[in-house]
Amino acid sequence: MEDSCEITPNTGLRGITIADTRICDVDGANGRLIYRGYLIQDLAKASFEEVVHLLLYEKLPSASELLAFKERLAAERSIPEAVTAALKTRPHDALPMDILQCAVPMLAQHDPDVRDQSPEAVERMALRLIARFATVMAAWNRIRNGEKPLAPLPELDHAANFLYMLTGKEPEADVGRFMDTALVLHAEHSFNASTFAAREVASTRAHIYAAVTAAVGSLSGDLHGGANVRVMEMLMKIADPAKAAGYVTQEFDAGRKIFGLGHAVYDTDDPRAYIVASMSKVLEERIGKTKWYEISAELDKIGKEEFKKRKGRDIYVNVDFYSGSLYYSLGIPVDLFTPVFAISRIAGWCAHVVEEQFAGAAPKPTLYRPESEYIGDYCGPDVCEYTPIDER
Ligand SMILES: CC(C)(COP(=O)(O)OP(=O)(O)OC[C@H]1O[C@@H](n2cnc3c(N)ncnc32)[C@H](O)[C@@H]1OP(=O)(O)O)[C@@H](O)C(=O)NCCC(=O)NCCS
């Protein structure tokens, strides 16, 4: 490589606009998150089903539309028996995100619409995916614990059904509502890594299940959806609010990150973070154990102060920071935190796949094909001379 060769900055596409979308705006400078025109703070008052309707059909449902929509979702919530049987063959210590990722093509294999690329068929497949993610993960948790998977209850909404199928107990109304709000808050976030992955695959005209499989893989990483697990592991390691300061110093000294802090887009606190924080606080107070919330609040304060002291700039909390303690108090096993994120984000992914495939915000669908700068330096400026294997 010549000394004068300029290295392409590895920006991870930060600040580069690659498509128009009508679905979501993350206004990082002002800390605003908007789904189809509505602020997340307002949508936090709505149910997951209302928000899914908004994301897919571009409008909040009327009461009768909501009822009909809930019935459609309820009708799709059960997973094919063959998929449950296949889940039973998986090793019980498999990573839950791997289970979810392999369940998606299995669901495709049982979907009668999978060869149909019409908007009507894609909409039906989107509804099945949104309805079934929660069922798959609840079934998996019971299977790995040697328990029988539970069928969804038609009278429960999506969030309460998930908790019921997971634990075998119908949640009290306010607990179900906390889960519901958590699903609303995680449902969509514009062109994050997993949504970008889904849209890129959708741009090839692959079906919606293929696009969603890619998105699940992307979400599994620690810097994306995996962060909520790492947050809870961190809280458990600290175990005592008085030890939060020592932990922050130790991690920063070692050059490690505090999970749940920092965001690729927000220059302020993530608008969802303190909605989650207040639910976490209330829920922990209700069950009489406020330890995880207290450690989180200490880490939040001290982590920000220490970052400012060391780097001379601010860092802010993201949605994963207080999600750890909230999910834990909801009785969700720690290694299911990232799948729970997926149970919600499937709504956003599906809306984006539809927009990508049917050019909902673009003049026409286009295959993604970015450029790269070739910096391979093997045989000088020219290509290498190929030698047959017995002459090498
Ligand atoms: C989310 C994340 C990848 C955003 O990335 P980004 O804005 O591109 O920031 P970078 O990873 O490039 O980091 C920029 C600087 O801030 C520091 N930093 C970023 N997040 C940090 C954190 N959580 N703890 C400590 N330092 C952090 C980096 O070490 C880096 O420092 P340097 O400039 O001295 O090298 C990053 O903040 C992170 O890894 N956070 C923890 C994981 C997490 O919570 N992910 C969930 C996101 S919703």
The ligand as a Tripos MOL2 file, in Angstrom:
@<TRIPOS>MOLECULE
LIG
   48    50     1     0     0
SMALL
NO_CHARGES

@<TRIPOS>ATOM
      1 C1        -24.1080    2.3370   21.4140 C.3       1 LIG1
      2 C2        -22.6840    2.6730   21.0310 C.3       1 LIG1
      3 C3        -22.1150    1.5620   20.1410 C.3       1 LIG1
      4 C4        -22.7140    4.0000   20.3000 C.3       1 LIG1
      5 O1        -21.5760    4.1160   19.6110 O.3       1 LIG1
      6 P1        -20.9270    5.4770   19.1310 P.3       1 LIG1
      7 O2        -21.7280    6.6650   19.4020 O.co2     1 LIG1
      8 O3        -20.5450    5.2650   17.7480 O.co2     1 LIG1
      9 O4        -19.7270    5.6060   20.0910 O.3       1 LIG1
     10 P2        -18.3740    4.8140   20.0650 P.3       1 LIG1
     11 O5        -18.6060    3.3850   20.3940 O.co2     1 LIG1
     12 O6        -17.6350    5.1140   18.8000 O.co2     1 LIG1
     13 O7        -17.6730    5.5330   21.2670 O.3       1 LIG1
     14 C5        -17.2730    6.9000   21.2680 C.3       1 LIG1
     15 C6        -16.4530    7.1260   22.5200 C.3       1 LIG1
     16 O8        -17.2950    7.0380   23.6630 O.3       1 LIG1
     17 C7        -16.9010    5.9510   24.4940 C.3       1 LIG1
     18 N1        -18.1010    5.2460   24.9120 N.ar      1 LIG1
     19 C8        -19.2060    5.0410   24.1570 C.ar      1 LIG1
     20 N2        -20.1160    4.3440   24.8470 N.ar      1 LIG1
     21 C9        -19.5650    4.1190   26.0520 C.ar      1 LIG1
     22 C10       -20.0310    3.4590   27.1990 C.ar      1 LIG1
     23 N3        -21.2130    2.8750   27.2060 N.pl3     1 LIG1
     24 N4        -19.2290    3.3940   28.2740 N.ar      1 LIG1
     25 C11       -18.0290    3.9760   28.2410 C.ar      1 LIG1
     26 N5        -17.5110    4.6280   27.1940 N.ar      1 LIG1
     27 C12       -18.2850    4.6990   26.1170 C.ar      1 LIG1
     28 C13       -16.0380    5.0550   23.6000 C.3       1 LIG1
     29 O9        -15.1200    4.2920   24.3580 O.3       1 LIG1
     30 C14       -15.3780    6.0630   22.7140 C.3       1 LIG1
     31 O10       -14.3310    6.6870   23.4160 O.3       1 LIG1
     32 P3        -13.0290    7.2340   22.6250 P.3       1 LIG1
     33 O11       -13.5480    8.3100   21.7040 O.co2     1 LIG1
     34 O12       -12.1570    7.7610   23.7050 O.co2     1 LIG1
     35 O13       -12.4720    6.0520   21.8810 O.co2     1 LIG1
     36 C15       -21.7950    2.8160   22.2810 C.3       1 LIG1
     37 O14       -22.1790    3.9310   23.0310 O.3       1 LIG1
     38 C16       -21.8150    1.5670   23.1350 C.2       1 LIG1
     39 O15       -21.1000    0.6060   22.8250 O.2       1 LIG1
     40 N6        -22.6120    1.5750   24.2490 N.am      1 LIG1
     41 C17       -22.7190    0.4120   25.1070 C.3       1 LIG1
     42 C18       -23.5970   -0.6510   24.4460 C.3       1 LIG1
     43 C19       -25.0540   -0.2880   24.4860 C.2       1 LIG1
     44 O16       -25.5950    0.1530   25.4940 O.2       1 LIG1
     45 N7        -25.7110   -0.5050   23.3480 N.am      1 LIG1
     46 C20       -27.1300   -0.2490   23.2020 C.3       1 LIG1
     47 C21       -27.3810    0.8270   22.2230 C.3       1 LIG1
     48 S1        -29.0910    1.2380   22.1520 S.3       1 LIG1
@<TRIPOS>BOND
     1     1     2 1
     2     2     3 1
     3     2     4 1
     4     2    36 1
     5     4     5 1
     6     5     6 1
     7     6     7 2
     8     6     8 1
     9     6     9 1
    10     9    10 1
    11    10    11 2
    12    10    12 1
    13    10    13 1
    14    13    14 1
    15    14    15 1
    16    15    16 1
    17    15    30 1
    18    16    17 1
    19    17    18 1
    20    17    28 1
    21    18    19 ar
    22    18    27 ar
    23    19    20 ar
    24    20    21 ar
    25    21    22 ar
    26    21    27 ar
    27    22    23 1
    28    22    24 ar
    29    24    25 ar
    30    25    26 ar
    31    26    27 ar
    32    28    29 1
    33    28    30 1
    34    30    31 1
    35    31    32 1
    36    32    33 2
    37    32    34 1
    38    32    35 1
    39    36    37 1
    40    36    38 1
    41    38    39 2
    42    38    40 1
    43    40    41 1
    44    41    42 1
    45    42    43 1
    46    43    44 2
    47    43    45 1
    48    45    46 1
    49    46    47 1
    50    47    48 1
@<TRIPOS>SUBSTRUCTURE
     1 LIG1         1 GROUP 0 **** ****
